[in-house]
Amino acid sequence: LNLLSEVVGWWVVPILILVAIGVSEYAVRVALHEKACKDIRENILHVTSEDSPGFREFRDDTSIFDALCRRMPLGVGKSMRREKAIALLQAGGLQLYDQRGKPYGNASEYINTGVPIRYCSGGQRHLIYVLSMVAGDPDVIIADEILIGLDIQTQARVLSILQYMVSKRNMALMYISTDLDAIQYLSQEILFMHEGLIIERGKSVDVWGKSKVGIVRDYIKAAAKVEQSRHAIKLRSNVEETLKLTKAAMDVVFS
């Protein structure tokens, strides 16, 4: 400092020190802000069925266990991870089949024996992808047509899991779909878009019964006929049947 004072003058040294402190504080604030933004981004998840994420996210040799655990908190021990992974599969109702179409194994066996994901069908891989996203206990999920490729029983399981996350984990859900039956089941508020523009928004009960937009009324009227179809009736029935089972398994996941 003495040498520096002699070279640049004694009055410059305090200024340089203050500048250095200011730069350091700014760097710390920037780092903390970036970390906060990263944490926020990591806890807002976009879950989709497009581009086959179940194939893109996991290699064939990835075990079902590792796939499910990739978003679990780092502080969770391996034995607890196994317990939570088994509960996730039970909530999702995963059942594998051999080449002759006969079911084999159960959730506990798939996890404890390290069954690789290559033995899963496309729909089963998609289910594991959805379960892995839920396992991270996100604050927000943007669910974009996530039921595509799933059989009706699995669709009911996924809807039950999403309902659990909203009601028990205080997760915010943005559910994007053309399936009004699922939207009506999950959503408190609904927003209709047409050709990229928002044409109506409001509480589900209000929009469903008192829509002020002709296009929306026509769509709801057409959907009402679909809701009376065998698929829609069976889906609602399966959701009601799986709620208790799903809740018990998800309670273990987040215990």
N, C-alpha and C positions, 0 to 999 in steps of 0.2 A: 504493500500500500504506500509506503514512504517513497519507493522508487517511482510508482505510478503518479504520486503527487508531484514529484519533481518534474516528471515528463510532461504531464498535461495540466498541472495546476491543482492546488488542494481543493478548490471548489467543484472540480469536475468529478472527483471520486464519489462523493455522496450521490450525485445524479446517476452515475453509472450503476451504483449499487441499487438505487431505487428502480432504475430501468430493468435490471436483472430480476429483482423481486417481482416487479410487475409482469414481466414476461413469464416467469415461473408460475405465478398465480393464474395467469391467463391460460397457460398450457395445462395446468391442473383442471381448470374449469372446462376447457375444451375436452379433455380426456374423460371427465366425469359425465359431461353432456353426451359424448359419443357412446359411453357405456350405457347410460340411461336409455338412449335411443335404441341401442342394440338389444337391451333387455326388453324394451317395449315391443320391438319388431319380432323378437323370438317368442313373445307371449301372445302375438296375434297371428293365428295360423290360417292359411288358405288351404282347405281340403277339397280336392276335386277328383272327378273320375276321368277327366280328359287326359290324353297322352299316356294312359296306362301307368299312373304313378306307382302302383304296386310292383311293376316290372322295373321302372326307372330307378326307384329308390333303393331296391334291394337286389344284390347279386343272387344267383341261384344257390350258391353255397352258404349264404347267410342263414343262420339258424333262426327259427321262429322266435326263440327267446331273445336273441340279440336284436332282431328287428323291433320287437315290442319295447325293449329297454332303451332304445337310442335317445329318447327324450325324457326319461325318468331323471329326477334330481340326482346329482353326483353323490350326495351324502347317503343314499340308500344302499345298504349292504347287499351282497350277492344273494344271500338266503331270502332276504325280504323282497329283492327284485324277482326272484323265482315265484314267490307267493303272489306277488302283484301280477306277474305275467300270466300265471295260471288263472287268476281271477278275471283278468281281461278276456282271456279266451272263453271262459265260462260265460261271461257277460255277452260276448259276441256269438256264442253258440257254435264255435268252429268244430267241424267234424270232417276228418279226412276219410277218403275212400280208396280202396285198392283198384287195380286194373279191371277187376271184375265188377266193380261198382258196389262192393261190400264195405260198410263202415269198419274202421279199425282205430284202436287207441282212444285216448281222451286228452283233455287239456293238460293234465298233470304229466302224462307220458310224453306228449309232444315237447314240453318244456324240459323235463328232467333227462330225456334221452338226446336232446339237441337235434331234433328233426329239422332238416334244412328246408328252406322255403320252396325249393324246386318241386317238392311233392304237393304243393298247393295249386289249385286251379286259378284261373284269372280272377274270378270272383272272390276266392279265399285270400288271394294276395291283396286284393283291394281292401277286404275287411281288416287284415292285419295292418295295412297302411293306415286306415282310419283309427284303429285301436291305438296304434303307436303315437298318433297325434294327440289323442285324448289323454294318454298316459302322462303327458307333460303338464297336465292341469292348466291349460291355457286360460287367459282372461277373455279372449275373443276367438271364436272360430267362424270363418267365412266358409260355409258349406255350399259348394257349387255342384248341384246335381250329383250328390255323392251316393245315391242309391242305385245308379245305373250299373248293371252287371251283377247285381246281387239278387238272390232268390227271395221270395216273399217272406220267408221266416227270418232271413238275415236282415232284410229291410226293416222288419218290425223291431229287431234287436237294436239296430243302429238308431232308429227313432227313439227307442226307450232310453238308450245311452245318452243321446243328446238332451232329452228331456231331463234326465238325472243331472247332467252337467249344469243345465240352466237353473234347476230348482234347488239343488243341493250344493253346488260349487260356485254359485253366483256367476257363472260364465255368460257372457253376452253371445248371442247367436245371430248371425245373418244367414238365413237359409234361402238359397237361390234355386228355383225350380219352376217347372211348368205343371208340376203335380200339386194341384190345389188341396187335395186330401191331406197330404203330408204337411203342407204349409198351414192349413187350418188347425192341425193338431199341435204344431209347434209354436206358432207365432201369436204374439199379442198385438203387434202392429203389422200391417201389410202395405206393400208398395207395388203398384203395377207400372210396368214400362211398356212402351210401344214405339218401335222404330228408334230406340235409343233415348227416348224422352219419358220422364215420369208423368203419367197421366192421372194417377190417383194415389193418395196416401192417407191412411187413417187407421184407427183401431180395427182389428179383424172383424169384430161383431158388427161394427157400423158399415164397413165396406161390403161385407157379405150380404147384409140384408137391405142396405140403403144406398147402394152405389149410385152416384150421380153421373157416371160416364157410360155412354151407350156401349162402347167396346167392352168395358169391364163387365157390365151386366150380361152381355151376350156370352162372354167367356165363362162367367160363373154359371150361367144357365146350362151351357154345354157341358161344363165340368160336373154339374149336378147329376146328369145322366150317367156319366162315367163312374161317379161315386156309388151308384147303385149296381155297378158291375160286380161280378164275382170276385175279381182281384181286389177291388177297393174294400169290399165288405170283409174279405178274408184278412186283408192287411190290418184293418182296424181291430178285428178280433184278435189277431196275433199280438198286436201291440199291447192290448189289455191283458192278455195272458202272460206276457213276458215281463211286465213292469216289476212285479215283486221279485222275480228271479234276477233280473238285471240289477235292481237296487241292492240286493244282498251281495252280489258279486262286486259291484262298484264300491260299496262300503268297504270292502276288503282292500281294493286298489288304493283308496285314499285314507286308510286307517293309519 
